[in-house]
């Protein structure tokens, strides 16, 4: 069963249950209200009639005159003589009056609802000058009259409920349609992602949580496309990077084996083979490390690290390379700053970033640490030519490197380590000159 049908059935069932319960409650309440209202009206009419009769002493005249007066009031009544214990006049059927008499409603029962057979009457009793006459005026209203009013009222309420139900069901249809249509389109977009048709993804117009899900699905599709593209690029670049040193090693090895290279040429060839083998080893180690960092999230242990001591260790290790490149590294010390991470991995990440900066700097690199309320910001700035804008967005991807780059994996490894240490890394070109690497760690 489709979702829209399920929602409509559920909503319709809920509406019908609510209306059924509401109708039953209202039906019962209306009759009770009508009975109480009729009792109140009979009470008031009885008091007015008794007061009028007592003021004009109708009961001292003939019974015919009293009956004529009461009949003129267009009421159903019984006049009961308590002294003689008999009914002296009534507008009701004699059988009904006799039934009331047998049930002792006149003497013993204090009930506001008298019953005879299937007939019921709302009753109000008032004594007429009890000290002199002993007469009692009983006013009655058949319950059927009230039930007719009840049925008329219920019919109108039912009509309103039916119209309201139809409107609610139509509204439910349109609302669920607006809800389900984006979900159906979202299903189509997910199918496109399943078929890897990332270029055909379309924006889904919706609101609320569905809009958020749709945006997430689109972002997921784009991210998957980027991931697949990066994987393809990775394999292409990896094969290229591995192929070059292997071809060099193979060429020299075969030349030495076949006696093509002898003497100094053989010595030179062996040096090249050794150099390329080391380069190949470094490349494979870095690829392996990066693969482990991507697949094993628990590889980076979370320990408390003194940032100042960590940076000083990095500076000690890059000092010879900085002297060789004639680059000055300036660090503004910032004591008592603690970050969480694996010290060995973070040491490697900082080494990669600062070494990269030295490679492209003209003469100077500056390192600053800024401690804020909820984060720590480290800036590494060089005075080089900056990063080409077409490379900058992909600088932390695998095998992306500048003109003086080495393997193209160092910054990718640094990014993976920093992100696993609950940090982020970004790079900008300074307005004047040079590149600025920004590392942020949560406290």
N, C-alpha and C positions, 0 to 999 in steps of 0.2 A: 504494500500500500504506500502510495506516495506521501511525502511529508506534508504537502499542502492539504491533502484529503484527511490525514490524521489530525492535523491542527484544527481543520474546520469541524470534523466530527467531535473532537474533544471540546471545542468552544461551544458548539451547538448543544451537546449533551449537558454541559455545565449551565448554559442559559436555561434550558428546559427544566433542569432539576431545581435551579433557583426560582424560576417562575412557578413551578408546581408547589414547592414548599411555601413560597410567598402567597400563592393563591389560597392554599389550605389555611394558612395562618390568618390571612385577611378575611376569608370566608367565615371563620369562627369568630373573629373579633367583631366583624360587622354585626352579626346577629346579637352578640352580647351587648354591643353598644346600642343597637336599636331597642333591645329589651329594656336596658337601663334608662334610655331616653324616654321610652314610652311609660315606664313606671314613674319617672319624674313628672311627665306631663299629666298622667292620670292623677298623681298626687296633688298637683297644683289645681287641676280642674275640680277634683273632689273637695279641696279646701274652699275654693270659691263658691261651689254649689251649696255646700253645707252652711257657709257663712250667710249666703243669700237666703237660704231656707230658714235659718234661725232668725234672721232680721225681719223677714216677712211672715214668719209663722205659718208657712204653707202646710206644715204637718198638722195644724189644728183644723184645717179645712177638710174637705172630703178627700178620700183616697183618689177619686177620679181627677180632682184638680191637681193633686201632687203628681199623679202619673202623667197628666197632660203637660205639666210644666217640664218634667224630666224628659218626656219624649221630644219636646221642642228643642232640646239641647243636642239632638242628633247623636246620642251616645248609646252604647250598650250598657245596661245597668241591671242591678238587682237591689230591691229594697227588702231588707230582712228585719223582722221584728224579734229582738232578742228576748223580750218578755214572754211572748207566746211561742217562741222557737219555730217560726214559720216564715216563709217567703210570702210577702203580700203583693208584690208586683215584680215583673221582669220582662225584658225585651228578648230574652233567650228562649230557645226551645224548652218545653216543659221537661223533656227527658234529660236534657243537660242539667237543668236546675235540680232535678231529683237526684241525678248522679252526684252533684256537688254536695247535696244534703246528706246522702248516704256516706260519702267520704268524709263528712264532718268538717268540711272546709270552713263553714260559718262559725263553728264553735271552738274546735280544738286546734286546727292547723293554722300556723302563722306562715303562710307561703305566699310568695309574690307570683307564682305560676301555678294555676289550677289546671287539672287534667281530667278529661272525660273521654274514654276510648282513645281515639287517635287525635282528638282535638285538645289544644292547649290554649290557655288564655292568660294574658298579663293582667294582674288584678291590683286594685287599690281600694282599701276599705276605710270608710270614714263614718264615725258615729254622729248622728243628728241630735244635738241637745240631749246627751245620754241621761241627764238627771231627770228629764221629764218624759221623753218618748220611748227610749230604748230601741229606736230605729237605727239601722246601719245601712249606709249607702255603699254599694259595691259597684265600682266601675270596672269594665272589662274590655280588653282589646284582643281579638283572635290572633294567635301567633301566626296564622297563615297570612294575615295582612302584612305583618312585619317580614315574613319570608318572601312575599312578593316584592317588597322594597329591596330586600337583600338580593334576590335574584336579578332584579333590574340593575342594581349597582354592580353586582358581580359581572353581569353581561358587558357593561361598559368597561369595567376593569379588564375583563378578558380580551375585549377588542383592543384596548390600549396595549396589553401584554403581547397579543399576536402581532400587532404592527411593530411594537418595540423589538420582538424576537426576529421578525423579518429584517428590520433595519440592522440589528446586531449581527445577524448571520451574513447579510450582504457586506457589512463593514468588516466582519471577520474574513470574508473571502478576499476583499481587496487588500486588507492588511497582510494576510498570509501570502497573498500573491506577491506583494512587494517584498515580503521577507524571503520567500522561497525562490523567486526569480533570480536574485543575485547569487543564491546558493547553487542554483543550477548552472549559472554562468561560471561560478567559481569551480564547479566540478569539471566543466569543459577546459578551464585554464589548467587545472591540475592534470587532466589527461594530456594536455599539450606538453607539460613538463615531463610527464611519464614517457612521452614519445620524443622528448628532447627537442621540441619545436619552440625553442626559447625566443626566436625572433617573432613569433606570432602571438606572443602574450599581449593581452589588451587590458586596459584599465576597466574595472568594474565599478559602476556608479551605485553606491549604497551609502548607508550611514551606520553609526554606532559600532558595535563589535564586529559586524560583518565587514564593514569597511576596513577595520584594523586587520582582520584575517586576510581580506583580499590583498591589502598592501603587503602583508607578510608573505603571502604566496608569490606575489610579483617579485618581491625582494629575494625570496628563496630561489625563484627561477633565474633571476639575474646572477645571483651568487653561484648557483650551480653552473651557469654558462661560463662565468669567470673561472670557476674551479676547473671545469673541463678544459677550457682554453689554456689555463695555466699548466694543467697536467700535460696537455699535448705539447705546449711550449717547453715544459720541463724535460720531457723525453727527447724532444728534438735537440734542445740545447745540451742535455746530458750526453746524448750520443755524439754530438759534435765535439764537446769538450773532452770526452773520453777518446774519441777517434783520433784527434790530432796528436796527443802524446804517444798513443799506441802505434800510429803510423811512423812517427819519428823513431821510436824504439825499434820497431820492426825493420825499418830501413837500415839503420846503423848496424843492428845485430846481423842481418843478412849480409851486409857489406863486409863486416869483420869476418864472418864465417867463410865467405867466399874469397877472402884475401884481397878484396878491393881496397880496403883501408889498411894501411900499414904504417909503422913508425908513428910520426906525430899525428897523422890523420886518424890512426886507430886510437891513440890516446885521447884525441879530441872527441872522437865518436863515443868512447866509453864514458867520458865526462857528460856528454849530452844525454846518453842513455840513463846514467845515474840521475841527472837533473830532472829529466822527464819522468823517470820512475818515481822520484820524490814528489814531483808535482801531481802525478797521477794518484799517488798514495794520499796526498793532502786532499785532493778533490774527492776521492772515494770516502775518506774519513768524514769530511764535511757533509757530503750527501747522506751518509749513514746517520750522522748526528742529527741532521735536519729532519730526516724521516722519523727518527725516534722521538724527537721533540714534538712532531706533529701527531704521532700516533699514541705516545705514552704520556698522558697529561700528568701523571704522578712522578715523572722523571725529575722534575725540579722540586727539591725539598724546601719547605718554608721554615727558615731559621732567621733569627734576628741578626742583622748585619749592621755594623757601624759604617755608614756611608763614607765618612771622611777617611777612615782607614782603608776602605776598598779602593777609593780613587787614588790614594797615595800608592797602593800596591800596583795599580795600573800604570801610574806615572813612572814608577821605578822600572817597570818592564819595557815601556816604550821609549825610555830616555835615550838609549843608543840609536834607535831608528830616527828619533827627532833630531839628534845631533848630526846624523848622517844626511838628513834632508834639510839641514839648516833651518829648522822650525822651532820656535820658542813656545812651550806649553805653559800657560799661566793658570793657576788654580787658586781661587779665593776660598780659603778654608772655611768650613762651617761645621763646628763641633756638635756632638751629641744628637746627630740625626740618625734615626734607626729605620731601616726598611726590612721587609720580609722577602726571603728568597734563598736560592742556593748560591753560596758565595763563589764557588768555583765557576758555575755557569754564568753568573752575573759578571765575574771578572773577565770571562771570555767575551761577553757581550760588549762591555765597555772597551776592551782592547780592540775589538773589531771596529767599533764606531770611531774611537780616537785615532787608530791607525789609518782608517779611511780619511779622516780629516787631515792628518799629517801628509798623506799622499797628495792631496789636492790643495793644501794651503800654500800661500806664498812665503810667509815668514812667521805667522803667529796663530795660536789657537788659545781660546779662552774657555775656562770651565767654571760655571757658577752654580751654586745650590741655593734654592729659595724654599723656605719652609712656610707653608700656609696652614690654615686651620684643619683641613681635611686631606691635604695632599702635599707631596714634596716634588718640586720641579727642578730638573737638572738641565742646564743649557750648555751645549758644546758648540762653539762658534769658531769658524775659520775665516781667514781673509782671502780665500781663493776666488776663483772665477764664478763660483756658484754651480748649481746643477741645471743641466738642460731641462727646459720645461716639459719636453716630450718624454723625458725619463723620470722626472720627479714623482709623478703619481704611482709609478711602478718600482720605485727604488728598492723597496723591501721585498720584492718578488725574487724568485730564484733565477739566477743567471742574468740578472739585470745589472749592468755595470757601466761605468763611464770609460773614458779613453784610457785612463791609467789603472783601471780595475784589474783585479787578480782573477779569482774564480767566479765572482758574482754570487757567492753564497754567504759571505760574511755578514752582510746586513740582514739577510733573511734569517740567519741563525740568531742574530741579536734580537730581531723582532720577536721570534718564537720564545726565546728565553725571557724577555721582558714581559710579554703578555702572560706567560705562565707564572710570573711573579706579581700578578695583579697590577701590571703597569701598562703604559702605552708609549709608543714612540712615533714621532712625526718629524718632518723636515720642511723647512722653508728657506727661500733665498732672502738674504738680507737686502734692504733697499740700496745700501751703498755698495757692498760686495760680499761675496762669501756665502756659505751655507750655515744654517742653524738647526742642529738636531735638538729636539725637545723631548725629554723623558719625564713621564709623570708616574709617580707611585702613590698608592693610597696609604694613609697612615694606619 
